[in-house]
Structure formats: structure tokens, C-alpha cells
Amino acid sequence: MRCGKMAAPPPPGGAAGAWGGVRRRCQRLLYWVPVLFISSILCWSYYAYVTQLCLLTMTNIGEKVVCLVAYHIFFMLFVWSYWKTIFTLPMNPSKEFHLSYSDKESLEREPRGESQQEVLRRAAKDLPIYTRTMSGAIRYCDRCRLVKPDRCHHCSVCDKCILKMDHHCPWVNNCVGFSNYKFFLLFLAYSLLYCLFIAATDLQYFIKFWTNDLPDTQAKFHIMFLFFAAAMFSVSLSSLFGYHCWLVSKNKSTLEVFRAPIFRHRTDKNGFSLGFSKNLRQVFGDEKKYWLLPVFSSLGDGCSFPTCLVNQDPEQASTPGGLNSTSKNENHLFPAKPLRDSQSHLLTDTPSWSETSAKAEKGKVGMSNPALTMENET
């Protein structure tokens, strides 16, 4: 009997994998819809303001020149900052925060609990991290397989850990974090100025539209909708920009407002605040000539941040980090672990801490309640 060759079986999950790839590509295309919407509004506003309002409606030459020059300055700054916010890649934790091969194996072998925490404490002992999970455990991302730096969170949309993550913004199709937070602020500022300028210079012609003092051309409808759009966006942008200005003044992120950072001994919602001036320099840098330009000038590398640690009374028993416990004698101490050079100078003009207190604080690193377990958080 002749035996024919058997056909090789199809790879398992081949169709499902192909469908999953198509679905992911479709999702990535859909993520660009808000950006395309903003871009289309911007292109129409340019045509409506420059062509229909300035060139065809305004009769005074001086007014035309002033409006066109000022408009193009705001337009250029708006587009520049928006472009930088969209296409600046979010920064991820450096290699030192990733677990070594041996640590990964140890973590997989150990049962979930205090034994895993011991592995993570060994991996994090020389890292400049001060925050913990709600249960007091080392912050660890099991998807990226790394110890999370302070203020770092895992983005479910980007599927990666983002340094100093603020939020994932659909209007820019990007994560707003350490690498582009300054650009995002300038984008809000210049888009607000852009809308306010259009509304202010278009107001008199909008009034003429309602009083029938404009010629009956298509320009009148562009002028009407241009004013409505500029006024509407001005209201929404002013509230959003004001909120983020408050965040900068307090050195907070949007995520930290909803969940205050938890340090080794307690929750401290102002743990990263160094005062208004220093908080401002954290985002915009030391050189003021770059503050208003969409060029990167933020301090540090996104992995290390100056902060004040609340020193717990040595006589008081250790408590989980998630509790808002306070000691009778609270002293603000600066980190015992070294900060990056570009950040540490922010602490030079503040009161120094004693060597004895530093040793006591250093001795507490790695201590935790035996009942604590590893907790993954976003």
C-alpha cells in the first residue's frame, strides 16, 4: 500500500493571530482620528482667517498687516508645539531599572509574596526610588519586567512604562510624560492664545454680520463660524490650561492628583513639591530663553526626582506605607540616595540634613512589614 505524504497541520492560532494583527492596525488608525480632526479645524481656520477675513473683508491696510503678522506668529508657535507633543516619543525607564536575567529567574521561582519582595528589594537597593505601592511594596511592572522609577506608570494604550506619566491624550495620540510635558503645556498655551486672538480680532466683523453691515458673500459665514469656534475652544482650553498650570506650580501629575504618591512611611500628596520657583524649573529648565520655545529644556532624566522624605519618629513602630500616619516630630529630610546631577542642584539652597538622620533613614531602606505582598499598579 502506498502511503502519501501527510500535509503539515496549520500553525495553531494562525488565523486568530492574523485577525489580531489587523485589529491592532485598525485601532492604531482610529487613534489618529482626533489628531486629524484638530488638523482639519486648524487648516480651515487658516483659510477662513487669512483669506476670507483679512484679505477679502478687512479694508484697512494697516489692520490687515498687523493681524496677518500676529496671526502667523501664533499659528507657527501653535503648530510647532502641537507637532512636538505628537511626535516626541515618550521616555521609558533606563536599563538599570530592568531586572537582570538571574533576578527574573528568581522572581519566577519564588512564590508570590514576601520572598518576591526580597528579590525586588535586592534589585532596587541602589536605585534612586522612594515611592511604594499602597501596601508598601516595591513598585514593579510585570509586563515590562522592571522596577518602576518614581512617578513612572504603565500606559495601557502604549503598553509600556512611561517616565513621569501625566496621562494618555487622545488629541495628540501620545502619552504626555517627562519627554513632552513642556511641549504639551506650550501647546495648550499657544492654542489658547491662537483662539483668543482670532475671537478678539473677529469680534467687530461678527457684530457687523448680525447687523447686516457685511456684504452678502460667503465670507460672512466663515466669519460667523470662525468666531463661534474660537470662542468655544477658548473656554475649554482656558480651564484645561489653568489646571495644568496649577499642576506645575505644585509639581504634580494628573495621576498623582487622583492617587497621591506613597513614600516609605506614609502618603504625601506634596512629596515632590520644592516650592513654586523650583517646581517651575523642573518642567521648563534653568535657562529662561528656552521657556517659551518648544525645545526640550526640562531638568533631569525622568528617573530621579528631588523630594523631601517625611522622617518617621524612630520610637514609633513601622506602619504600612498606605496609611496616613504622622509622627509628632516631623522633619523634612532630603534623599539619602544620590540624585542625578541635573536635579540635585535644586536642593542646594535648602536646609541641609544631619548625618545622623541620614544614616537612620538609610537604615530603613528595604524594611517592610512581613505581611506585605508585591503589588503591581498602573
Residue pairs with C-beta under 8 A, 6 or more apart in sequence:
31 157
31 170
31 173
32 173
34 170
34 171
34 173
35 86
35 171
35 172
35 173
38 82
38 171
41 229
42 78
42 79
45 198
45 226
45 229
45 230
46 75
47 222
48 222
48 223
48 225
48 226
49 71
49 198
49 202
49 226
50 68
50 71
52 218
52 219
52 222
52 223
52 226
53 67
53 201
53 202
53 205
53 219
53 222
53 223
53 226
54 64
54 67
54 68
54 71
55 64
56 217
56 219
57 205
57 214
57 219
57 223
58 64
58 67
67 201
70 197
71 197
71 198
71 201
74 190
74 193
74 194
74 197
75 194
77 186
77 190
77 193
77 294
78 187
78 190
78 191
78 193
78 194
80 294
81 183
81 186
81 187
81 189
81 190
81 294
82 172
82 187
82 191
83 294
84 180
84 183
84 187
84 294
85 169
85 172
85 174
85 176
85 180
85 183
85 184
85 187
86 172
86 173
86 174
87 174
88 174
88 179
88 180
88 183
88 296
89 179
90 155
90 158
90 160
90 162
90 163
90 165
90 174
90 175
90 177
90 178
90 179
90 180
91 162
91 163
91 177
91 178
91 179
91 301
91 302
92 144
92 160
92 161
92 162
92 163
93 144
93 146
93 148
93 149
93 152
93 161
93 163
93 303
94 301
94 303
96 127
97 127
97 146
97 147
97 148
97 149
97 303
98 144
98 145
98 146
99 107
99 123
99 145
99 146
99 147
100 123
103 119
103 122
103 123
104 145
106 119
107 116
107 119
107 120
110 116
110 118
110 119
112 373
112 374
113 373
113 374
114 368
114 370
114 371
114 372
114 373
116 373
116 374
117 137
117 138
117 368
117 372
117 373
117 374
120 137
120 138
120 140
120 147
120 374
121 138
121 366
121 368
123 147
124 138
124 147
125 365
125 366
126 337
127 147
127 149
127 337
128 149
128 150
128 303
128 304
128 335
128 337
128 338
128 339
128 340
129 138
129 139
129 147
129 148
129 149
129 150
130 150
130 263
130 264
130 271
130 307
130 309
130 335
130 337
131 139
131 150
131 151
131 261
131 262
131 263
131 271
132 138
132 139
132 262
132 263
132 264
132 321
133 139
133 262
133 321
133 322
133 375
133 376
133 377
134 262
134 321
134 322
134 375
134 377
135 320
135 321
135 322
135 372
135 373
135 375
136 262
136 264
136 320
136 321
136 322
136 368
136 369
136 372
137 368
137 372
137 373
137 374
137 375
138 147
138 374
139 147
139 148
139 152
139 377
140 146
140 147
140 148
140 374
140 376
141 148
141 154
141 161
141 376
142 376
143 154
143 159
144 154
144 160
144 161
146 161
148 154
148 161
149 163
149 302
149 303
149 304
150 261
150 272
150 303
150 304
150 305
150 307
151 163
151 164
151 165
151 253
151 256
151 261
151 272
151 305
152 161
152 162
152 163
152 164
152 165
152 302
152 303
153 161
153 162
153 165
153 255
153 377
153 378
154 160
154 161
154 162
154 378
155 161
155 162
155 165
155 168
155 175
155 378
156 168
156 378
157 168
157 175
158 168
158 175
162 175
162 177
162 178
163 177
163 178
163 179
163 302
163 303
164 177
164 178
164 181
164 253
164 302
164 305
165 175
165 176
165 177
165 253
165 255
166 176
166 177
166 181
166 184
166 247
166 253
166 254
166 255
167 175
167 176
167 253
167 254
167 255
168 174
168 175
168 176
169 175
169 176
169 184
172 184
172 187
174 180
176 184
177 302
178 298
178 300
178 302
179 296
179 302
181 283
181 298
182 283
182 284
182 294
182 296
182 297
182 298
183 294
183 296
184 244
185 241
185 244
185 245
185 248
185 283
186 292
186 293
186 294
187 294
188 237
188 240
188 241
188 244
189 241
191 233
191 237
192 234
192 237
192 238
192 241
195 229
195 230
195 231
195 233
195 234
195 237
196 230
196 234
198 226
198 227
198 230
199 227
199 230
199 231
199 234
202 223
202 226
202 227
202 230
203 227
205 214
205 223
206 223
206 224
206 227
208 214
209 220
209 223
209 224
214 220
214 223
247 253
247 254
247 257
248 279
248 280
248 283
249 276
249 279
249 280
250 270
250 273
250 279
251 272
251 273
251 274
251 278
251 279
251 282
252 269
252 272
252 273
256 269
256 272
260 267
260 268
260 269
260 271
261 267
261 268
261 269
261 271
261 272
262 268
262 321
262 322
263 271
263 307
263 309
263 310
263 321
264 309
264 321
264 364
264 365
264 367
265 310
265 312
265 318
265 319
265 321
265 325
265 364
266 310
266 312
266 319
266 321
266 323
266 324
266 325
266 326
267 321
267 322
267 323
267 324
268 310
271 307
271 308
271 309
271 310
272 305
272 306
272 307
273 279
274 282
274 306
274 307
274 308
274 346
274 347
274 350
278 306
278 346
281 299
281 346
282 298
282 299
282 300
282 305
282 346
283 298
284 290
284 291
284 297
284 298
285 291
285 297
285 298
285 299
286 297
286 299
287 297
290 297
291 297
299 342
299 343
299 346
300 340
300 342
300 343
301 340
301 342
303 340
304 339
304 340
304 343
305 339
305 343
306 334
306 335
306 339
306 343
306 344
306 346
306 347
307 334
307 335
308 332
308 333
308 334
309 332
309 333
309 334
309 335
309 361
310 326
310 330
310 331
310 332
310 333
311 327
311 330
311 331
311 332
311 333
311 357
311 360
311 361
312 318
312 319
312 325
312 327
313 327
313 328
313 329
314 360
316 327
318 367
318 369
319 325
320 369
320 372
331 353
331 357
333 353
333 357
333 358
333 361
334 347
334 350
334 352
334 353
336 358
336 361
336 362
336 365
337 365
338 344
339 347
